[in-house]
Amino acid sequence: MKFNIYGRFQIEVQRENGAWVAYRLDPGKRGQLDELVIPSELETHDIATYLDDIYHEYAGFGQNVERIGN
C-alpha cells in the first residue's frame, strides 16, 4: 500500500513475515524506514490513521494522509 503523507513525501507499507514494514519513496529510490514501527496486529484499513497519528506535525490545515495505491 502506498500513502501520500500530506503532500510532503510518500511511504509504502508492506506485510513481510507477519510484520508491517515501511519504505520511504523518493524519485528513483526506496529506502526502509527502520524508525517507523507499525504494530503487527494493526489491520490494513487502520494504517492510514496510524500514519496520520505518527506524522501529524507535518500536516497543514485540512490535510490528511491519503492512500494512493496498493
C-alpha positions in Angstrom: 0.0 0.0 0.0 1.3 3.5 -0.8 0.4 6.6 1.1 0.9 10.3 0.5 1.9 12.0 3.7 0.4 15.4 3.5 1.9 16.0 0.0 5.4 16.1 1.5 6.6 12.5 0.9 5.3 9.0 0.2 5.5 5.8 2.1 4.9 2.2 1.0 3.8 -0.3 3.7 4.0 -4.0 3.1 3.4 -7.1 5.1 6.6 -9.1 5.4 7.0 -12.2 7.6 3.9 -11.3 9.7 5.1 -7.7 10.3 4.4 -4.4 8.7 7.5 -2.9 7.0 7.6 0.7 5.8 9.6 2.3 3.0 10.1 5.9 2.1 9.6 6.5 -1.6 11.7 9.2 -3.3 12.2 9.6 -7.0 14.3 6.7 -8.1 14.8 5.4 -4.6 13.1 3.3 -2.0 14.6 3.1 1.5 13.4 1.2 4.5 12.1 3.3 7.4 13.6 1.4 10.4 12.4 4.2 12.8 8.8 3.7 11.8 7.4 0.7 13.7 3.8 -0.3 12.8 2.2 -2.7 15.3 1.8 -6.1 13.6 -1.7 -6.5 14.9 -2.9 -3.3 13.1 -5.4 -4.0 10.4 -4.9 -2.9 6.8 -7.8 -0.3 7.0 -6.2 1.3 10.1 -2.7 2.0 8.6 -3.6 5.5 7.2 -5.0 6.6 10.6 -1.8 5.3 12.3 0.4 7.1 9.9 -1.7 10.3 10.5 -1.1 9.9 14.2 2.6 9.5 13.7 3.2 12.3 11.2 0.5 14.8 12.2 3.1 17.5 12.8 3.7 17.7 9.0 0.0 18.4 8.3 -1.3 21.7 7.1 -4.9 22.8 7.7 -7.3 20.3 6.3 -4.7 17.8 5.1 -4.8 14.1 5.6 -2.7 11.0 5.0 -4.1 9.5 1.8 -3.8 6.0 0.4 -2.6 6.4 -3.2 -2.1 2.8 -4.3 -1.8 -0.8 -3.5 
